[in-house]
Amino acid sequence: MDYIIAFLVGGVICALTQILMEKTKMMPGRIMVLLVCLGAVLGAVQLYEPFSEWAGAGASVPLLGFGNNLWKGVKEMVDEKGFLGIFLGGFKNCAGGLSAALVFSYIASLLCQPKMKKH
């Protein structure tokens, strides 16, 4: 049952995001930032954790989960180091994911040749 809930929640998040992309003039990058910020805000008001426990990977894997993970790192580091924690916390909690994104993006750039459209 956990797999079904995770699949459905992740699918609903993706479907809502797709609707947002098609019904508004927002660019995909802005929608991604919106999802990350929404995850951070939901974590700050303590709504994300119970949702994530119920939905499992359906809630923790998408960009909402990334935003919540950033929030948790910032909160921990602010408690530990004060104001400086605002800048250090997100990197502490998300270093693995950010490093993997950079490495795999670099590998993809070496393997693929971009094709520029001529106008």
Secondary structure as GFF3:
##gff-version 3
##sequence-region A 1 119
A	DSSP	alpha_helix	2	23	.	.	.	ID=ss1
A	DSSP	alpha_helix	28	44	.	.	.	ID=ss2
A	DSSP	alpha_helix	48	55	.	.	.	ID=ss3
A	DSSP	alpha_helix	57	60	.	.	.	ID=ss4
A	DSSP	alpha_helix	63	81	.	.	.	ID=ss5
A	DSSP	three_ten_helix	82	84	.	.	.	ID=ss6
A	DSSP	alpha_helix	85	111	.	.	.	ID=ss7
###
